[in-house]
């Protein structure tokens, strides 16, 4: 059964860092690009991905996170990562992992940036 499980969220001060992980079942990870989306408090989930990485390792980022966030994937472990540096209060959201082009989503992990 295809599934995605996120972890790594938490509370961090502005300027801090977090690394999110998305563990995927092998049958979806090996053939799909992986992406991270987020939903801020009181808002709908953003329609544009925060970050996407293809099976070949090509990446794309939301303009607001370029230079601060890095997406990567470990194909041996079937895990996608989102390294988030220099976090800002406006990054506060529930972050969701998805296999791009599918309806497969993780349960989400909360990231709160606050002093």
C-alpha positions in Angstrom: 0.0 0.0 0.0 1.4 3.3 -1.0 2.0 5.7 1.8 4.0 8.7 2.9 5.0 9.6 6.4 6.5 13.0 7.3 8.5 13.8 10.4 10.9 16.5 11.7 8.6 19.4 12.3 8.7 21.5 15.5 9.0 24.8 17.1 12.0 26.9 16.2 13.1 30.5 16.6 13.4 32.9 13.6 16.7 32.2 11.9 16.7 28.6 13.0 16.7 25.4 11.0 14.7 22.3 10.7 15.0 19.2 8.5 11.8 17.5 7.4 11.7 13.9 6.2 9.2 12.0 4.1 9.5 8.3 4.1 7.8 6.7 1.1 6.9 3.2 0.1 9.3 2.0 -2.6 6.6 1.5 -5.2 5.9 5.2 -5.4 9.2 6.8 -4.5 11.2 5.2 -7.4 8.9 6.4 -10.1 7.7 9.8 -8.9 8.9 13.3 -8.4 8.4 14.2 -4.8 7.2 17.5 -3.5 6.5 19.5 -0.3 3.5 21.8 0.1 2.4 23.8 3.1 -0.8 25.2 4.6 -0.5 28.2 6.9 -2.8 28.7 9.8 -6.3 29.8 8.7 -5.4 29.5 5.0 -5.9 26.9 2.3 -3.0 24.7 1.2 -0.8 26.6 -1.2 -1.4 25.6 -4.8 2.3 25.9 -5.7 4.8 23.4 -4.2 7.3 24.8 -1.7 9.9 22.5 -3.4 9.9 19.6 -5.9 12.6 17.1 -6.8 12.4 14.8 -9.8 13.7 11.2 -10.0 16.8 12.6 -11.7 17.4 15.1 -8.9 16.3 18.2 -10.6 14.8 20.7 -8.2 12.4 23.6 -8.2 11.5 26.1 -5.4 8.9 28.6 -4.5 10.4 32.1 -4.9 10.0 32.9 -1.2 12.1 29.9 -0.1 14.9 30.0 -2.7 18.3 30.2 -1.0 16.9 29.0 2.3 15.3 25.6 1.6 16.9 22.6 0.0 15.1 19.5 -1.2 16.9 16.2 -1.6 16.1 12.6 -1.9 17.8 9.4 -0.8 16.9 6.8 -3.4 18.4 3.9 -1.4 16.2 4.7 1.7 13.1 6.0 -0.2 13.2 9.3 1.8 12.8 12.8 0.6 14.1 15.7 2.8 13.5 19.3 3.1 16.3 21.3 4.8 14.9 24.6 6.0 17.4 27.3 7.1 16.9 30.9 8.1 13.3 30.2 9.0 10.9 33.1 9.2 7.6 33.4 11.0 5.8 33.4 7.7 7.1 29.8 7.1 4.8 28.6 9.9 2.6 26.0 8.4 1.7 22.3 8.2 4.1 20.8 5.7 2.8 18.0 3.5 4.8 15.6 1.4 3.3 14.2 -1.9 4.2 12.1 -4.8 3.8 14.5 -7.6 1.0 13.7 -10.0 -0.7 11.3 -7.6 -3.3 11.7 -4.9 -0.9 10.3 -2.3 -0.2 12.7 0.5 1.3 12.4 4.0 -0.4 13.3 7.2 1.5 16.6 7.5 4.0 17.9 10.1 3.7 21.2 11.9 6.4 23.8 11.6 6.2 26.8 13.9 8.6 29.7 13.7 8.3 31.9 16.7 10.3 33.7 19.3 
